[in-house]
Amino acid sequence: MGTDISGFLEYRVPRDGREPSWRAAHELGYLYGGRDYDAFGCLFGVRNYANFRPLAAGRGLPADLSAAVGARIAELTERHGEDGLHGITWITWAEVEAVDWDEPAERPDSRLHAYRRTPDGLRMTGKAAWSRAFAEAVGLERGEVREWPEGGEWLVGDTLYRSVTIRRRDAVTGTGEWQPVWRAMKELAAQHGDDNVRLVVWFDD
């Protein structure tokens, strides 16, 4: 079973001299429909196999959550129980704007990256924490996982296994699935200010 992300974009507006309030703008599902664990780990610390320092992990729900998002959370909690949702957190557009996308993960990816040789050079074919062929070649027990040094390489048959540390921009690419989310947040920020736009997310398995 995999892990999926849900959430809302919110923006904050003044209320006739009273405390500004947050309002729901867009449901995340209309902007992002992927299931990219590298992005989940990089941004929110969920399924963080790539070992990033998460940008916004474990913050819980904002105390000033918009009424629409609060109602959705209550509905989902009633339907799925208290343990149905996890990884609840949020991040502002100001924080996204400040990200150093060249920052590497803190340690090499927990999954070895696999490549095949082609006439055009190496082609990545996937990554996994455990491979039977690799385990047999290096003497791992079934299911045993180790941390491998950065840059380590093992040629097993016609597959090259490599230990790699990835950067934030590898997890959340400049032209990838998160761009509609960033574009919508940027447009809202142009109207309301960078600190007055945020993404609230939660995960379910």
Backbone torsions as a table, in degrees:
resi	resn	phi	psi	omega
1	MET	NA	135.6	-178.0
2	GLY	-97.0	176.0	179.5
3	THR	-110.1	131.0	179.5
4	ASP	-115.8	155.0	179.9
5	ILE	-110.9	144.4	173.1
6	SER	-137.7	166.9	178.1
7	GLY	165.1	-171.1	-179.2
8	PHE	-143.5	148.0	165.3
9	LEU	-89.7	133.9	178.7
10	GLU	-124.0	156.0	173.7
11	TYR	-136.4	153.4	-175.1
12	ARG	-109.6	134.9	-178.6
13	VAL	-132.3	151.3	177.1
14	PRO	-70.5	157.9	-178.9
15	ARG	-133.1	78.6	173.0
16	ASP	47.1	53.3	177.0
17	GLY	82.5	-9.9	177.3
18	ARG	-89.5	178.8	179.0
19	GLU	-57.0	135.0	176.3
20	PRO	-59.2	148.2	-179.7
21	SER	-118.4	154.3	178.7
22	TRP	-94.3	141.3	177.9
23	ARG	-127.7	146.4	177.0
24	ALA	-75.2	138.5	-179.7
25	ALA	-113.2	-55.9	-176.6
26	HIS	-138.5	140.1	170.9
27	GLU	-78.5	133.8	-175.3
28	LEU	-57.3	-36.0	-176.8
29	GLY	-59.9	-21.8	177.7
30	TYR	-82.4	-13.1	-177.0
31	LEU	-111.9	-30.3	-177.1
32	TYR	-137.0	125.6	-179.8
33	GLY	-124.3	18.6	-174.8
34	GLY	-90.0	178.5	175.8
35	ARG	-143.0	71.2	-174.7
36	ASP	-106.9	105.1	-175.1
37	TYR	-66.9	-30.0	176.9
38	ASP	-63.2	-42.2	177.6
39	ALA	-67.0	-42.9	178.9
40	PHE	-58.5	-42.9	-179.6
41	GLY	-68.7	-45.4	-179.2
42	CYS	-60.0	-46.1	-174.9
43	LEU	-83.2	-45.3	-166.3
44	PHE	-127.0	1.3	176.8
45	GLY	75.5	15.2	179.6
46	VAL	-101.6	132.7	-175.6
47	ARG	52.5	48.7	-171.7
48	ASN	-85.6	58.8	-179.7
49	TYR	-65.2	-26.2	-177.6
50	ALA	-81.1	-5.4	172.6
51	ASN	66.4	42.9	173.8
52	PHE	-77.8	157.8	161.2
53	ARG	-79.6	107.3	-174.1
54	PRO	-62.8	146.0	180.0
55	LEU	-74.1	-38.4	-173.9
56	ALA	-151.3	75.7	-176.4
57	ALA	-103.6	141.3	167.1
58	GLY	63.2	30.4	-179.5
59	ARG	-81.6	-16.1	-175.7
60	GLY	73.5	-169.5	179.1
61	LEU	-79.0	141.2	173.5
62	PRO	-61.9	144.5	179.8
63	ALA	-65.3	-27.4	-177.4
64	ASP	-105.9	37.3	-179.2
65	LEU	-54.4	144.2	177.2
66	SER	-65.8	154.1	-177.4
67	ALA	-61.5	-39.9	-177.5
68	ALA	-65.2	-42.4	-179.3
69	VAL	-72.5	-37.8	175.9
70	GLY	-59.6	-40.6	178.7
71	ALA	-65.6	-39.6	179.0
72	ARG	-64.3	-43.7	178.9
73	ILE	-61.4	-43.9	179.8
74	ALA	-62.1	-40.8	178.7
75	GLU	-62.9	-45.2	-178.8
76	LEU	-67.7	-38.2	179.4
77	THR	-65.4	-40.2	178.1
78	GLU	-65.3	-36.8	-177.2
79	ARG	-76.6	-40.0	-172.2
80	HIS	-110.4	-6.6	-178.7
81	GLY	88.4	169.6	-177.0
82	GLU	-61.4	-30.8	-177.1
83	ASP	-92.7	4.1	-177.6
84	GLY	-71.2	-28.9	179.2
85	LEU	-114.4	147.4	176.9
86	HIS	-148.1	172.8	178.2
87	GLY	64.2	25.3	-176.9
88	ILE	-66.5	129.2	-177.3
89	THR	-164.3	-176.6	-178.7
90	TRP	-155.9	159.6	178.7
91	ILE	-148.4	140.3	179.5
92	THR	-89.6	161.4	175.8
93	TRP	-64.9	-33.7	177.2
94	ALA	-59.2	-39.6	179.1
95	GLU	-68.8	-41.0	178.3
96	VAL	-62.7	-43.1	180.0
97	GLU	-61.0	-28.8	-176.3
98	ALA	-88.5	-1.7	-174.7
99	VAL	-67.2	135.8	169.0
100	ASP	-89.2	99.8	-174.5
101	TRP	-72.4	-10.0	175.6
102	ASP	-89.4	-2.6	-179.9
103	GLU	-65.6	128.6	178.7
104	PRO	-80.6	162.3	171.8
105	ALA	-62.5	162.4	-176.2
106	GLU	-73.5	-26.1	178.9
107	ARG	-144.3	165.4	176.0
108	PRO	-58.5	152.9	177.5
109	ASP	-52.8	136.4	177.7
110	SER	-66.4	-18.0	179.2
111	ARG	-104.2	129.2	173.4
112	LEU	-69.0	140.7	178.6
113	HIS	-90.3	133.2	-176.7
114	ALA	-108.2	138.6	-178.4
115	TYR	-132.5	150.8	172.0
116	ARG	-117.4	144.5	177.0
117	ARG	-79.0	132.7	176.9
118	THR	-130.0	167.6	176.9
119	PRO	-57.1	-24.1	-179.6
120	ASP	-96.4	8.8	-179.1
121	GLY	110.9	-166.0	-178.6
122	LEU	-72.8	138.3	176.6
123	ARG	-123.8	124.5	-179.7
124	MET	-69.5	132.6	-178.6
125	THR	-113.1	-7.3	178.3
126	GLY	152.6	-177.3	176.7
127	LYS	-152.1	144.2	-177.2
128	ALA	-155.3	151.6	178.8
129	ALA	-73.9	-21.6	-178.8
130	TRP	-146.9	133.2	176.8
131	SER	-132.8	130.6	-179.2
132	ARG	-59.8	-46.0	-177.9
133	ALA	-62.1	-43.7	179.9
134	PHE	-67.1	-43.8	-178.9
135	ALA	-59.5	-43.4	179.5
136	GLU	-65.3	-36.1	-177.9
137	ALA	-69.7	-33.3	-175.8
138	VAL	-109.4	2.6	174.1
139	GLY	81.3	32.2	175.9
140	LEU	-84.5	145.8	170.8
141	GLU	-74.1	156.8	-179.8
142	ARG	-58.1	128.7	178.9
143	GLY	81.9	-8.1	-179.6
144	GLU	-70.1	134.6	-179.7
145	VAL	-123.7	135.5	177.4
146	ARG	-127.2	161.2	169.2
147	GLU	-90.9	129.2	-178.1
148	TRP	-107.1	145.8	-178.1
149	PRO	-64.9	144.7	178.1
150	GLU	-52.8	132.1	177.4
151	GLY	85.8	-6.8	178.4
152	GLY	-61.5	141.2	-178.6
153	GLU	-135.0	144.0	178.6
154	TRP	-139.5	122.3	177.1
155	LEU	-95.3	116.7	-179.6
156	VAL	-122.6	108.3	-173.8
157	GLY	63.0	-126.7	178.4
158	ASP	-103.0	16.9	178.7
159	THR	-112.2	130.2	175.4
160	LEU	-99.9	121.4	176.2
161	TYR	-100.0	134.7	-174.6
162	ARG	-137.4	138.7	174.3
163	SER	-89.0	122.0	-170.4
164	VAL	-130.7	139.2	168.5
165	THR	-101.0	119.9	-177.7
166	ILE	-97.4	160.4	179.2
167	ARG	-99.6	166.5	179.6
168	ARG	-57.7	-39.3	-177.6
169	ARG	-70.6	-16.1	173.0
170	ASP	-76.0	-30.2	-178.1
171	ALA	-85.7	-39.0	-180.0
172	VAL	-124.3	89.4	-169.5
173	THR	-76.1	157.8	-177.4
174	GLY	-65.6	-21.9	-179.3
175	THR	-121.2	17.6	-171.7
176	GLY	-90.3	-161.6	-171.3
177	GLU	-68.2	-19.0	-179.1
178	TRP	-84.0	-8.8	-176.2
179	GLN	-61.6	-39.3	175.4
180	PRO	-60.4	-33.6	178.4
181	VAL	-67.0	-49.5	-179.3
182	TRP	-62.7	-38.7	-180.0
183	ARG	-63.4	-43.9	179.3
184	ALA	-65.3	-40.7	178.6
185	MET	-65.3	-40.0	179.4
186	LYS	-63.6	-41.0	178.9
187	GLU	-64.5	-41.1	176.2
188	LEU	-65.0	-39.6	-179.2
189	ALA	-65.8	-31.7	177.6
190	ALA	-62.9	-27.4	179.3
191	GLN	-91.5	-36.8	-168.4
192	HIS	-117.3	-11.3	-178.3
193	GLY	102.3	146.8	-174.1
194	ASP	-60.3	-37.7	-178.3
195	ASP	-79.7	-7.7	-176.8
196	ASN	-104.4	18.0	176.2
197	VAL	-133.1	131.4	-179.9
198	ARG	-146.3	159.4	174.7
199	LEU	-111.7	121.9	176.2
200	VAL	-104.2	127.1	-175.8
201	VAL	-131.5	159.4	170.8
202	TRP	-148.6	165.1	-174.8
203	PHE	-129.0	152.5	173.5
204	ASP	-142.4	151.0	-177.8
205	ASP	-106.4	NA	NA
